[in-house]
Amino acid sequence: MFQPRLCENKFVCLKEVRKAKGITQAEVASRMGFTVARYSDIENNRKKPSILLALKLARALECNISEIYRLSD
């Protein structure tokens, strides 16, 4: 099973998850109603998403929130 590495703020590396699923930044941004620049800020850890945004990210990345957010180390 694919296990992306853990990045900052208990989020896994979103880029790894996105690429493993074959989804572009533009597709994720569109699904979230964001600009590519805004999604890129999240993916590159320039913006810290809230837990509610994590749920939206999970939907856009077609995965469960537990795949992108770790409650324990």
PQR file of N, CA, C, O and H, with PARSE charges and radii, in Angstrom:
ATOM      1  N   MET A   1       0.846  -1.192   0.000 -0.4000 1.5000
ATOM      2  CA  MET A   1       0.000   0.000   0.000 -0.0000 2.0000
ATOM      3  C   MET A   1       0.884   1.246   0.000  0.5500 1.7000
ATOM      4  O   MET A   1       1.895   1.296   0.701 -0.5500 1.4000
ATOM      5  N   PHE A   2       0.504   2.234  -0.777 -0.4000 1.5000
ATOM      6  CA  PHE A   2       1.242   3.490  -0.875 -0.0000 2.0000
ATOM      7  C   PHE A   2       1.222   4.220   0.461  0.5500 1.7000
ATOM      8  O   PHE A   2       0.152   4.415   1.038 -0.5500 1.4000
ATOM      9  H   PHE A   2      -0.317   2.193  -1.346  0.4000 1.0000
ATOM     10  N   GLN A   3       2.389   4.630   0.965 -0.4000 1.5000
ATOM     11  CA  GLN A   3       2.494   5.372   2.223 -0.0000 2.0000
ATOM     12  C   GLN A   3       3.287   6.647   1.983  0.5500 1.7000
ATOM     13  O   GLN A   3       4.517   6.602   1.999 -0.5500 1.4000
ATOM     14  H   GLN A   3       3.258   4.472   0.496  0.4000 1.0000
ATOM     15  N   PRO A   4       2.632   7.784   1.761 -0.5600 1.5000
ATOM     16  CA  PRO A   4       3.367   9.032   1.564  0.2800 2.0000
ATOM     17  C   PRO A   4       4.042   9.457   2.857  0.5500 1.7000
ATOM     18  O   PRO A   4       3.595   9.121   3.953 -0.5500 1.4000
ATOM     19  N   ARG A   5       5.122  10.200   2.705 -0.4000 1.5000
ATOM     20  CA  ARG A   5       5.842  10.639   3.905 -0.0000 2.0000
ATOM     21  C   ARG A   5       5.074  11.753   4.618  0.5500 1.7000
ATOM     22  O   ARG A   5       4.277  12.462   4.004 -0.5500 1.4000
ATOM     23  H   ARG A   5       5.485  10.474   1.814  0.4000 1.0000
ATOM     24  N   LEU A   6       5.321  11.895   5.905 -0.4000 1.5000
ATOM     25  CA  LEU A   6       4.663  12.912   6.721 -0.0000 2.0000
ATOM     26  C   LEU A   6       5.377  14.239   6.542  0.5500 1.7000
ATOM     27  O   LEU A   6       6.599  14.312   6.676 -0.5500 1.4000
ATOM     28  H   LEU A   6       5.969  11.320   6.404  0.4000 1.0000
ATOM     29  N   CYS A   7       4.631  15.280   6.242 -0.4000 1.5000
ATOM     30  CA  CYS A   7       5.195  16.620   6.117 -0.0000 2.0000
ATOM     31  C   CYS A   7       4.815  17.424   7.362  0.5500 1.7000
ATOM     32  O   CYS A   7       4.487  16.854   8.402 -0.5500 1.4000
ATOM     33  H   CYS A   7       3.639  15.221   6.133  0.4000 1.0000
ATOM     34  N   GLU A   8       4.862  18.721   7.247 -0.4000 1.5000
ATOM     35  CA  GLU A   8       4.546  19.598   8.369 -0.0000 2.0000
ATOM     36  C   GLU A   8       3.090  19.476   8.810  0.5500 1.7000
ATOM     37  O   GLU A   8       2.227  19.062   8.037 -0.5500 1.4000
ATOM     38  H   GLU A   8       5.128  19.184   6.401  0.4000 1.0000
ATOM     39  N   ASN A   9       2.835  19.837  10.048 -0.4000 1.5000
ATOM     40  CA  ASN A   9       1.477  19.938  10.594 -0.0000 2.0000
ATOM     41  C   ASN A   9       0.673  18.648  10.519  0.5500 1.7000
ATOM     42  O   ASN A   9      -0.550  18.684  10.382 -0.5500 1.4000
ATOM     43  H   ASN A   9       3.537  20.173  10.677  0.4000 1.0000
ATOM     44  N   LYS A  10       1.354  17.512  10.607 -0.4000 1.5000
ATOM     45  CA  LYS A  10       0.719  16.196  10.592 -0.0000 2.0000
ATOM     46  C   LYS A  10       0.054  15.859   9.272  0.5500 1.7000
ATOM     47  O   LYS A  10      -0.645  14.851   9.175 -0.5500 1.4000
ATOM     48  H   LYS A  10       2.347  17.483  10.718  0.4000 1.0000
ATOM     49  N   PHE A  11       0.259  16.687   8.248 -0.4000 1.5000
ATOM     50  CA  PHE A  11      -0.243  16.367   6.918 -0.0000 2.0000
ATOM     51  C   PHE A  11       0.807  15.564   6.187  0.5500 1.7000
ATOM     52  O   PHE A  11       2.001  15.842   6.301 -0.5500 1.4000
ATOM     53  H   PHE A  11       0.827  17.506   8.327  0.4000 1.0000
ATOM     54  N   VAL A  12       0.374  14.581   5.447 -0.4000 1.5000
ATOM     55  CA  VAL A  12       1.312  13.850   4.601 -0.0000 2.0000
ATOM     56  C   VAL A  12       1.652  14.742   3.411  0.5500 1.7000
ATOM     57  O   VAL A  12       1.019  15.777   3.204 -0.5500 1.4000
ATOM     58  H   VAL A  12      -0.596  14.355   5.354  0.4000 1.0000
ATOM     59  N   CYS A  13       2.617  14.354   2.660 -0.4000 1.5000
ATOM     60  CA  CYS A  13       3.014  15.121   1.487 -0.0000 2.0000
ATOM     61  C   CYS A  13       1.901  15.034   0.440  0.5500 1.7000
ATOM     62  O   CYS A  13       1.764  14.027  -0.255 -0.5500 1.4000
ATOM     63  H   CYS A  13       3.132  13.513   2.828  0.4000 1.0000
ATOM     64  N   LEU A  14       1.119  16.092   0.340 -0.4000 1.5000
ATOM     65  CA  LEU A  14      -0.031  16.109  -0.566 -0.0000 2.0000
ATOM     66  C   LEU A  14       0.380  15.898  -2.018  0.5500 1.7000
ATOM     67  O   LEU A  14      -0.354  15.285  -2.794 -0.5500 1.4000
ATOM     68  H   LEU A  14       1.230  16.910   0.904  0.4000 1.0000
ATOM     69  N   LYS A  15       1.554  16.405  -2.384 -0.4000 1.5000
ATOM     70  CA  LYS A  15       2.029  16.218  -3.752 -0.0000 2.0000
ATOM     71  C   LYS A  15       2.181  14.733  -4.067  0.5500 1.7000
ATOM     72  O   LYS A  15       1.822  14.287  -5.157 -0.5500 1.4000
ATOM     73  H   LYS A  15       2.151  16.902  -1.754  0.4000 1.0000
ATOM     74  N   GLU A  16       2.717  13.964  -3.110 -0.4000 1.5000
ATOM     75  CA  GLU A  16       2.892  12.524  -3.323 -0.0000 2.0000
ATOM     76  C   GLU A  16       1.544  11.827  -3.497  0.5500 1.7000
ATOM     77  O   GLU A  16       1.395  10.964  -4.363 -0.5500 1.4000
ATOM     78  H   GLU A  16       3.009  14.326  -2.224  0.4000 1.0000
ATOM     79  N   VAL A  17       0.572  12.196  -2.683 -0.4000 1.5000
ATOM     80  CA  VAL A  17      -0.762  11.598  -2.782 -0.0000 2.0000
ATOM     81  C   VAL A  17      -1.383  11.954  -4.131  0.5500 1.7000
ATOM     82  O   VAL A  17      -1.912  11.091  -4.831 -0.5500 1.4000
ATOM     83  H   VAL A  17       0.693  12.896  -1.979  0.4000 1.0000
ATOM     84  N   ARG A  18      -1.311  13.221  -4.480 -0.4000 1.5000
ATOM     85  CA  ARG A  18      -1.907  13.687  -5.741 -0.0000 2.0000
ATOM     86  C   ARG A  18      -1.275  12.983  -6.940  0.5500 1.7000
ATOM     87  O   ARG A  18      -1.979  12.503  -7.828 -0.5500 1.4000
ATOM     88  H   ARG A  18      -0.881  13.922  -3.912  0.4000 1.0000
ATOM     89  N   LYS A  19       0.044  12.923  -6.959 -0.4000 1.5000
ATOM     90  CA  LYS A  19       0.727  12.288  -8.095 -0.0000 2.0000
ATOM     91  C   LYS A  19       0.443  10.792  -8.156  0.5500 1.7000
ATOM     92  O   LYS A  19       0.295  10.234  -9.243 -0.5500 1.4000
ATOM     93  H   LYS A  19       0.616  13.313  -6.237  0.4000 1.0000
ATOM     94  N   ALA A  20       0.366  10.141  -7.004 -0.4000 1.5000
ATOM     95  CA  ALA A  20       0.067   8.704  -6.974 -0.0000 2.0000
ATOM     96  C   ALA A  20      -1.313   8.420  -7.558  0.5500 1.7000
ATOM     97  O   ALA A  20      -1.551   7.346  -8.110 -0.5500 1.4000
ATOM     98  H   ALA A  20       0.486  10.594  -6.121  0.4000 1.0000
ATOM     99  N   LYS A  21      -2.215   9.383  -7.435 -0.4000 1.5000
ATOM    100  CA  LYS A  21      -3.574   9.221  -7.955 -0.0000 2.0000
ATOM    101  C   LYS A  21      -3.706   9.727  -9.394  0.5500 1.7000
ATOM    102  O   LYS A  21      -4.767   9.606 -10.006 -0.5500 1.4000
ATOM    103  H   LYS A  21      -2.021  10.256  -6.987  0.4000 1.0000
ATOM    104  N   GLY A  22      -2.618  10.297  -9.928 -0.4000 1.5000
ATOM    105  CA  GLY A  22      -2.646  10.775 -11.310 -0.0000 2.0000
ATOM    106  C   GLY A  22      -3.508  12.001 -11.514  0.5500 1.7000
ATOM    107  O   GLY A  22      -4.112  12.167 -12.573 -0.5500 1.4000
ATOM    108  H   GLY A  22      -1.757  10.396  -9.430  0.4000 1.0000
ATOM    109  N   ILE A  23      -3.574  12.864 -10.509 -0.4000 1.5000
ATOM    110  CA  ILE A  23      -4.412  14.068 -10.558 -0.0000 2.0000
ATOM    111  C   ILE A  23      -3.495  15.292 -10.629  0.5500 1.7000
ATOM    112  O   ILE A  23      -2.484  15.346  -9.930 -0.5500 1.4000
ATOM    113  H   ILE A  23      -3.083  12.730  -9.648  0.4000 1.0000
ATOM    114  N   THR A  24      -3.836  16.261 -11.459 -0.4000 1.5000
ATOM    115  CA  THR A  24      -3.033  17.482 -11.559 -0.0000 2.0000
ATOM    116  C   THR A  24      -3.439  18.485 -10.479  0.5500 1.7000
ATOM    117  O   THR A  24      -4.512  18.382  -9.883 -0.5500 1.4000
ATOM    118  H   THR A  24      -4.658  16.217 -12.027  0.4000 1.0000
ATOM    119  N   GLN A  25      -2.558  19.455 -10.243 -0.4000 1.5000
ATOM    120  CA  GLN A  25      -2.898  20.533  -9.310 -0.0000 2.0000
ATOM    121  C   GLN A  25      -4.140  21.266  -9.799  0.5500 1.7000
ATOM    122  O   GLN A  25      -5.000  21.635  -8.999 -0.5500 1.4000
ATOM    123  H   GLN A  25      -1.686  19.539 -10.727  0.4000 1.0000
ATOM    124  N   ALA A  26      -4.236  21.476 -11.091 -0.4000 1.5000
ATOM    125  CA  ALA A  26      -5.394  22.187 -11.650 -0.0000 2.0000
ATOM    126  C   ALA A  26      -6.689  21.431 -11.376  0.5500 1.7000
ATOM    127  O   ALA A  26      -7.710  22.049 -11.075 -0.5500 1.4000
ATOM    128  H   ALA A  26      -3.537  21.177 -11.741  0.4000 1.0000
ATOM    129  N   GLU A  27      -6.661  20.105 -11.476 -0.4000 1.5000
ATOM    130  CA  GLU A  27      -7.857  19.305 -11.201 -0.0000 2.0000
ATOM    131  C   GLU A  27      -8.263  19.421  -9.735  0.5500 1.7000
ATOM    132  O   GLU A  27      -9.440  19.603  -9.425 -0.5500 1.4000
ATOM    133  H   GLU A  27      -5.831  19.603 -11.721  0.4000 1.0000
ATOM    134  N   VAL A  28      -7.286  19.314  -8.832 -0.4000 1.5000
ATOM    135  CA  VAL A  28      -7.596  19.416  -7.400 -0.0000 2.0000
ATOM    136  C   VAL A  28      -8.140  20.805  -7.095  0.5500 1.7000
ATOM    137  O   VAL A  28      -9.150  20.943  -6.405 -0.5500 1.4000
ATOM    138  H   VAL A  28      -6.329  19.166  -9.083  0.4000 1.0000
ATOM    139  N   ALA A  29      -7.472  21.832  -7.608 -0.4000 1.5000
ATOM    140  CA  ALA A  29      -7.918  23.208  -7.375 -0.0000 2.0000
ATOM    141  C   ALA A  29      -9.346  23.405  -7.867  0.5500 1.7000
ATOM    142  O   ALA A  29     -10.166  24.003  -7.170 -0.5500 1.4000
ATOM    143  H   ALA A  29      -6.651  21.719  -8.168  0.4000 1.0000
ATOM    144  N   SER A  30      -9.645  22.912  -9.051 -0.4000 1.5000
ATOM    145  CA  SER A  30     -10.993  23.039  -9.614 -0.0000 2.0000
ATOM    146  C   SER A  30     -12.025  22.336  -8.741  0.5500 1.7000
ATOM    147  O   SER A  30     -13.098  22.882  -8.486 -0.5500 1.4000
ATOM    148  H   SER A  30      -8.979  22.427  -9.618  0.4000 1.0000
ATOM    149  N   ARG A  31     -11.711  21.143  -8.286 -0.4000 1.5000
ATOM    150  CA  ARG A  31     -12.630  20.386  -7.432 -0.0000 2.0000
ATOM    151  C   ARG A  31     -12.897  21.103  -6.113  0.5500 1.7000
ATOM    152  O   ARG A  31     -13.968  20.956  -5.525 -0.5500 1.4000
ATOM    153  H   ARG A  31     -10.839  20.699  -8.493  0.4000 1.0000
ATOM    154  N   MET A  32     -11.912  21.885  -5.651 -0.4000 1.5000
ATOM    155  CA  MET A  32     -12.061  22.592  -4.380 -0.0000 2.0000
ATOM    156  C   MET A  32     -12.627  23.993  -4.555  0.5500 1.7000
ATOM    157  O   MET A  32     -12.994  24.640  -3.574 -0.5500 1.4000
ATOM    158  H   MET A  32     -11.042  22.005  -6.129  0.4000 1.0000
ATOM    159  N   GLY A  33     -12.700  24.470  -5.800 -0.4000 1.5000
ATOM    160  CA  GLY A  33     -13.146  25.833  -6.049 -0.0000 2.0000
ATOM    161  C   GLY A  33     -12.055  26.846  -5.746  0.5500 1.7000
ATOM    162  O   GLY A  33     -12.344  27.997  -5.421 -0.5500 1.4000
ATOM    163  H   GLY A  33     -12.401  23.944  -6.597  0.4000 1.0000
ATOM    164  N   PHE A  34     -10.796  26.417  -5.854 -0.4000 1.5000
ATOM    165  CA  PHE A  34      -9.636  27.264  -5.577 -0.0000 2.0000
ATOM    166  C   PHE A  34      -8.916  27.578  -6.878  0.5500 1.7000
ATOM    167  O   PHE A  34      -9.126  26.925  -7.901 -0.5500 1.4000
ATOM    168  H   PHE A  34     -10.561  25.482  -6.118  0.4000 1.0000
ATOM    169  N   THR A  35      -8.061  28.595  -6.815 -0.4000 1.5000
ATOM    170  CA  THR A  35      -7.123  28.811  -7.909 -0.0000 2.0000
ATOM    171  C   THR A  35      -5.994  27.798  -7.741  0.5500 1.7000
ATOM    172  O   THR A  35      -5.794  27.247  -6.659 -0.5500 1.4000
ATOM    173  H   THR A  35      -7.891  29.125  -5.984  0.4000 1.0000
ATOM    174  N   VAL A  36      -5.266  27.565  -8.823 -0.4000 1.5000
ATOM    175  CA  VAL A  36      -4.111  26.664  -8.738 -0.0000 2.0000
ATOM    176  C   VAL A  36      -3.099  27.232  -7.746  0.5500 1.7000
ATOM    177  O   VAL A  36      -2.483  26.481  -6.990 -0.5500 1.4000
ATOM    178  H   VAL A  36      -5.428  28.013  -9.702  0.4000 1.0000
ATOM    179  N   ALA A  37      -2.925  28.549  -7.743 -0.4000 1.5000
ATOM    180  CA  ALA A  37      -1.971  29.180  -6.824 -0.0000 2.0000
ATOM    181  C   ALA A  37      -2.346  28.912  -5.366  0.5500 1.7000
ATOM    182  O   ALA A  37      -1.477  28.624  -4.543 -0.5500 1.4000
ATOM    183  H   ALA A  37      -3.426  29.160  -8.357  0.4000 1.0000
ATOM    184  N   ARG A  38      -3.621  29.004  -5.052 -0.4000 1.5000
ATOM    185  CA  ARG A  38      -4.048  28.759  -3.663 -0.0000 2.0000
ATOM    186  C   ARG A  38      -3.820  27.299  -3.276  0.5500 1.7000
ATOM    187  O   ARG A  38      -3.322  27.018  -2.186 -0.5500 1.4000
ATOM    188  H   ARG A  38      -4.327  29.238  -5.720  0.4000 1.0000
ATOM    189  N   TYR A  39      -4.180  26.372  -4.161 -0.4000 1.5000
ATOM    190  CA  TYR A  39      -3.933  24.963  -3.855 -0.0000 2.0000
ATOM    191  C   TYR A  39      -2.432  24.696  -3.734  0.5500 1.7000
ATOM    192  O   TYR A  39      -2.004  23.960  -2.845 -0.5500 1.4000
ATOM    193  H   TYR A  39      -4.584  26.600  -5.046  0.4000 1.0000
ATOM    194  N   SER A  40      -1.644  25.281  -4.610 -0.4000 1.5000
ATOM    195  CA  SER A  40      -0.192  25.102  -4.572 -0.0000 2.0000
ATOM    196  C   SER A  40       0.386  25.563  -3.236  0.5500 1.7000
ATOM    197  O   SER A  40       1.298  24.931  -2.703 -0.5500 1.4000
ATOM    198  H   SER A  40      -1.992  25.879  -5.332  0.4000 1.0000
ATOM    199  N   ASP A  41      -0.137  26.656  -2.695 -0.4000 1.5000
ATOM    200  CA  ASP A  41       0.312  27.139  -1.382 -0.0000 2.0000
ATOM    201  C   ASP A  41       0.066  26.091  -0.301  0.5500 1.7000
ATOM    202  O   ASP A  41       0.896  25.912   0.591 -0.5500 1.4000
ATOM    203  H   ASP A  41      -0.877  27.170  -3.128  0.4000 1.0000
ATOM    204  N   ILE A  42      -1.055  25.409  -0.375 -0.4000 1.5000
ATOM    205  CA  ILE A  42      -1.367  24.359   0.602 -0.0000 2.0000
ATOM    206  C   ILE A  42      -0.443  23.161   0.387  0.5500 1.7000
ATOM    207  O   ILE A  42       0.149  22.642   1.333 -0.5500 1.4000
ATOM    208  H   ILE A  42      -1.729  25.554  -1.099  0.4000 1.0000
ATOM    209  N   GLU A  43      -0.330  22.735  -0.857 -0.4000 1.5000
ATOM    210  CA  GLU A  43       0.475  21.556  -1.180 -0.0000 2.0000
ATOM    211  C   GLU A  43       1.945  21.757  -0.816  0.5500 1.7000
ATOM    212  O   GLU A  43       2.627  20.807  -0.431 -0.5500 1.4000
ATOM    213  H   GLU A  43      -0.811  23.157  -1.626  0.4000 1.0000
ATOM    214  N   ASN A  44       2.428  22.984  -0.938 -0.4000 1.5000
ATOM    215  CA  ASN A  44       3.834  23.279  -0.666 -0.0000 2.0000
ATOM    216  C   ASN A  44       4.068  23.850   0.731  0.5500 1.7000
ATOM    217  O   ASN A  44       5.113  24.441   1.000 -0.5500 1.4000
ATOM    218  H   ASN A  44       1.874  23.755  -1.250  0.4000 1.0000
ATOM    219  N   ASN A  45       3.092  23.669   1.613 -0.4000 1.5000
ATOM    220  CA  ASN A  45       3.190  24.046   3.026 -0.0000 2.0000
ATOM    221  C   ASN A  45       3.408  25.536   3.273  0.5500 1.7000
ATOM    222  O   ASN A  45       3.984  25.921   4.290 -0.5500 1.4000
ATOM    223  H   ASN A  45       2.243  23.188   1.395  0.4000 1.0000
ATOM    224  N   ARG A  46       2.946  26.378   2.339 -0.4000 1.5000
ATOM    225  CA  ARG A  46       3.000  27.818   2.574 -0.0000 2.0000
ATOM    226  C   ARG A  46       1.747  28.288   3.315  0.5500 1.7000
ATOM    227  O   ARG A  46       1.753  29.344   3.948 -0.5500 1.4000
ATOM    228  H   ARG A  46       2.479  26.066   1.513  0.4000 1.0000
ATOM    229  N   LYS A  47       0.685  27.504   3.231 -0.4000 1.5000
ATOM    230  CA  LYS A  47      -0.562  27.754   3.968 -0.0000 2.0000
ATOM    231  C   LYS A  47      -0.867  26.526   4.796  0.5500 1.7000
ATOM    232  O   LYS A  47      -0.656  25.402   4.341 -0.5500 1.4000
ATOM    233  H   LYS A  47       0.681  26.647   2.716  0.4000 1.0000
ATOM    234  N   LYS A  48      -1.359  26.725   6.001 -0.4000 1.5000
ATOM    235  CA  LYS A  48      -1.677  25.621   6.903 -0.0000 2.0000
ATOM    236  C   LYS A  48      -3.184  25.390   6.907  0.5500 1.7000
ATOM    237  O   LYS A  48      -3.938  26.205   7.439 -0.5500 1.4000
ATOM    238  H   LYS A  48      -1.530  27.638   6.370  0.4000 1.0000
ATOM    239  N   PRO A  49      -3.620  24.292   6.320 -0.5600 1.5000
ATOM    240  CA  PRO A  49      -5.060  24.039   6.236  0.2800 2.0000
ATOM    241  C   PRO A  49      -5.682  23.638   7.567  0.5500 1.7000
ATOM    242  O   PRO A  49      -5.056  22.956   8.379 -0.5500 1.4000
ATOM    243  N   SER A  50      -6.901  24.063   7.776 -0.4000 1.5000
ATOM    244  CA  SER A  50      -7.676  23.655   8.950 -0.0000 2.0000
ATOM    245  C   SER A  50      -8.161  22.231   8.739  0.5500 1.7000
ATOM    246  O   SER A  50      -8.017  21.679   7.648 -0.5500 1.4000
ATOM    247  H   SER A  50      -7.409  24.617   7.117  0.4000 1.0000
ATOM    248  N   ILE A  51      -8.725  21.644   9.761 -0.4000 1.5000
ATOM    249  CA  ILE A  51      -9.258  20.287   9.647 -0.0000 2.0000
ATOM    250  C   ILE A  51     -10.438  20.256   8.665  0.5500 1.7000
ATOM    251  O   ILE A  51     -10.628  19.265   7.961 -0.5500 1.4000
ATOM    252  H   ILE A  51      -8.841  22.093  10.647  0.4000 1.0000
ATOM    253  N   LEU A  52     -11.224  21.326   8.615 -0.4000 1.5000
ATOM    254  CA  LEU A  52     -12.330  21.383   7.648 -0.0000 2.0000
ATOM    255  C   LEU A  52     -11.805  21.423   6.214  0.5500 1.7000
ATOM    256  O   LEU A  52     -12.367  20.797   5.314 -0.5500 1.4000
ATOM    257  H   LEU A  52     -11.070  22.131   9.187  0.4000 1.0000
ATOM    258  N   LEU A  53     -10.732  22.159   6.022 -0.4000 1.5000
ATOM    259  CA  LEU A  53     -10.121  22.190   4.700 -0.0000 2.0000
ATOM    260  C   LEU A  53      -9.514  20.826   4.372  0.5500 1.7000
ATOM    261  O   LEU A  53      -9.497  20.417   3.211 -0.5500 1.4000
ATOM    262  H   LEU A  53     -10.276  22.667   6.752  0.4000 1.0000
ATOM    263  N   ALA A  54      -9.021  20.129   5.382 -0.4000 1.5000
ATOM    264  CA  ALA A  54      -8.487  18.774   5.174 -0.0000 2.0000
ATOM    265  C   ALA A  54      -9.572  17.845   4.638  0.5500 1.7000
ATOM    266  O   ALA A  54      -9.300  17.004   3.782 -0.5500 1.4000
ATOM    267  H   ALA A  54      -9.035  20.462   6.325  0.4000 1.0000
ATOM    268  N   LEU A  55     -10.783  17.990   5.128 -0.4000 1.5000
ATOM    269  CA  LEU A  55     -11.901  17.184   4.623 -0.0000 2.0000
ATOM    270  C   LEU A  55     -12.159  17.486   3.146  0.5500 1.7000
ATOM    271  O   LEU A  55     -12.400  16.583   2.345 -0.5500 1.4000
ATOM    272  H   LEU A  55     -11.004  18.674   5.824  0.4000 1.0000
ATOM    273  N   LYS A  56     -12.104  18.765   2.808 -0.4000 1.5000
ATOM    274  CA  LYS A  56     -12.303  19.176   1.423 -0.0000 2.0000
ATOM    275  C   LYS A  56     -11.164  18.652   0.540  0.5500 1.7000
ATOM    276  O   LYS A  56     -11.389  18.221  -0.591 -0.5500 1.4000
ATOM    277  H   LYS A  56     -11.909  19.499   3.460  0.4000 1.0000
ATOM    278  N   LEU A  57      -9.948  18.695   1.072 -0.4000 1.5000
ATOM    279  CA  LEU A  57      -8.795  18.154   0.351 -0.0000 2.0000
ATOM    280  C   LEU A  57      -8.970  16.663   0.081  0.5500 1.7000
ATOM    281  O   LEU A  57      -8.709  16.183  -1.022 -0.5500 1.4000
ATOM    282  H   LEU A  57      -9.765  19.046   1.991  0.4000 1.0000
ATOM    283  N   ALA A  58      -9.414  15.943   1.100 -0.4000 1.5000
ATOM    284  CA  ALA A  58      -9.610  14.496   0.962 -0.0000 2.0000
ATOM    285  C   ALA A  58     -10.620  14.193  -0.146  0.5500 1.7000
ATOM    286  O   ALA A  58     -10.408  13.292  -0.957 -0.5500 1.4000
ATOM    287  H   ALA A  58      -9.627  16.332   1.996  0.4000 1.0000
ATOM    288  N   ARG A  59     -11.708  14.941  -0.175 -0.4000 1.5000
ATOM    289  CA  ARG A  59     -12.706  14.733  -1.224 -0.0000 2.0000
ATOM    290  C   ARG A  59     -12.112  15.013  -2.606  0.5500 1.7000
ATOM    291  O   ARG A  59     -12.319  14.253  -3.552 -0.5500 1.4000
ATOM    292  H   ARG A  59     -11.881  15.673   0.485  0.4000 1.0000
ATOM    293  N   ALA A  60     -11.375  16.113  -2.702 -0.4000 1.5000
ATOM    294  CA  ALA A  60     -10.784  16.497  -3.988 -0.0000 2.0000
ATOM    295  C   ALA A  60      -9.730  15.494  -4.456  0.5500 1.7000
ATOM    296  O   ALA A  60      -9.551  15.281  -5.655 -0.5500 1.4000
ATOM    297  H   ALA A  60     -11.207  16.730  -1.933  0.4000 1.0000
ATOM    298  N   LEU A  61      -9.034  14.882  -3.493 -0.4000 1.5000
ATOM    299  CA  LEU A  61      -7.995  13.899  -3.824 -0.0000 2.0000
ATOM    300  C   LEU A  61      -8.540  12.471  -3.874  0.5500 1.7000
ATOM    301  O   LEU A  61      -7.791  11.509  -4.043 -0.5500 1.4000
ATOM    302  H   LEU A  61      -9.179  15.055  -2.519  0.4000 1.0000
ATOM    303  N   GLU A  62      -9.849  12.359  -3.725 -0.4000 1.5000
ATOM    304  CA  GLU A  62     -10.528  11.058  -3.781 -0.0000 2.0000
ATOM    305  C   GLU A  62      -9.935  10.060  -2.787  0.5500 1.7000
ATOM    306  O   GLU A  62      -9.608   8.927  -3.142 -0.5500 1.4000
ATOM    307  H   GLU A  62     -10.457  13.141  -3.588  0.4000 1.0000
ATOM    308  N   CYS A  63      -9.804  10.501  -1.541 -0.4000 1.5000
ATOM    309  CA  CYS A  63      -9.269   9.618  -0.513 -0.0000 2.0000
ATOM    310  C   CYS A  63      -9.935   9.909   0.828  0.5500 1.7000
ATOM    311  O   CYS A  63     -10.714  10.854   0.950 -0.5500 1.4000
ATOM    312  H   CYS A  63     -10.070  11.420  -1.252  0.4000 1.0000
ATOM    313  N   ASN A  64      -9.629   9.110   1.811 -0.4000 1.5000
ATOM    314  CA  ASN A  64     -10.119   9.295   3.167 -0.0000 2.0000
ATOM    315  C   ASN A  64      -9.208  10.294   3.865  0.5500 1.7000
ATOM    316  O   ASN A  64      -8.012  10.344   3.582 -0.5500 1.4000
ATOM    317  H   ASN A  64      -8.996   8.342   1.712  0.4000 1.0000
ATOM    318  N   ILE A  65      -9.760  11.086   4.771 -0.4000 1.5000
ATOM    319  CA  ILE A  65      -8.941  12.079   5.468 -0.0000 2.0000
ATOM    320  C   ILE A  65      -7.759  11.430   6.194  0.5500 1.7000
ATOM    321  O   ILE A  65      -6.707  12.054   6.333 -0.5500 1.4000
ATOM    322  H   ILE A  65     -10.732  11.045   5.001  0.4000 1.0000
ATOM    323  N   SER A  66      -7.916  10.203   6.651 -0.4000 1.5000
ATOM    324  CA  SER A  66      -6.813   9.530   7.351 -0.0000 2.0000
ATOM    325  C   SER A  66      -5.624   9.261   6.432  0.5500 1.7000
ATOM    326  O   SER A  66      -4.518   9.001   6.904 -0.5500 1.4000
ATOM    327  H   SER A  66      -8.770   9.696   6.538  0.4000 1.0000
ATOM    328  N   GLU A  67      -5.851   9.322   5.125 -0.4000 1.5000
ATOM    329  CA  GLU A  67      -4.756   9.142   4.171 -0.0000 2.0000
ATOM    330  C   GLU A  67      -3.905  10.398   4.032  0.5500 1.7000
ATOM    331  O   GLU A  67      -2.762  10.319   3.581 -0.5500 1.4000
ATOM    332  H   GLU A  67      -6.750   9.534   4.741  0.4000 1.0000
ATOM    333  N   ILE A  68      -4.439  11.552   4.409 -0.4000 1.5000
ATOM    334  CA  ILE A  68      -3.675  12.795   4.251 -0.0000 2.0000
ATOM    335  C   ILE A  68      -3.379  13.503   5.565  0.5500 1.7000
ATOM    336  O   ILE A  68      -2.578  14.437   5.592 -0.5500 1.4000
ATOM    337  H   ILE A  68      -5.368  11.616   4.775  0.4000 1.0000
ATOM    338  N   TYR A  69      -4.004  13.081   6.644 -0.4000 1.5000
ATOM    339  CA  TYR A  69      -3.801  13.737   7.937 -0.0000 2.0000
ATOM    340  C   TYR A  69      -3.568  12.675   8.991  0.5500 1.7000
ATOM    341  O   TYR A  69      -4.357  11.740   9.123 -0.5500 1.4000
ATOM    342  H   TYR A  69      -4.655  12.322   6.623  0.4000 1.0000
ATOM    343  N   ARG A  70      -2.496  12.816   9.736 -0.4000 1.5000
ATOM    344  CA  ARG A  70      -2.157  11.839  10.767 -0.0000 2.0000
ATOM    345  C   ARG A  70      -2.450  12.413  12.150  0.5500 1.7000
ATOM    346  O   ARG A  70      -1.926  13.463  12.520 -0.5500 1.4000
ATOM    347  H   ARG A  70      -1.855  13.576   9.629  0.4000 1.0000
ATOM    348  N   LEU A  71      -3.289  11.716  12.904 -0.4000 1.5000
ATOM    349  CA  LEU A  71      -3.616  12.163  14.260 -0.0000 2.0000
ATOM    350  C   LEU A  71      -2.513  11.815  15.244  0.5500 1.7000
ATOM    351  O   LEU A  71      -2.410  12.443  16.297 -0.5500 1.4000
ATOM    352  H   LEU A  71      -3.714  10.862  12.603  0.4000 1.0000
ATOM    353  N   SER A  72      -1.692  10.833  14.924 -0.4000 1.5000
ATOM    354  CA  SER A  72      -0.564  10.474  15.786 -0.0000 2.0000
ATOM    355  C   SER A  72       0.665  10.281  14.919  0.5500 1.7000
ATOM    356  O   SER A  72       0.566  10.020  13.720 -0.5500 1.4000
ATOM    357  H   SER A  72      -1.776  10.323  14.068  0.4000 1.0000
ATOM    358  N   ASP A  73       1.823  10.413  15.546 -0.4000 1.5000
ATOM    359  CA  ASP A  73       3.094  10.288  14.806 -0.0000 2.0000
ATOM    360  C   ASP A  73       3.417   8.858  14.485  0.5500 1.7000
ATOM    361  O   ASP A  73       4.446   8.580  13.869 -0.5500 1.4000
ATOM    362  H   ASP A  73       1.903  10.625  16.520  0.4000 1.0000
TER
END
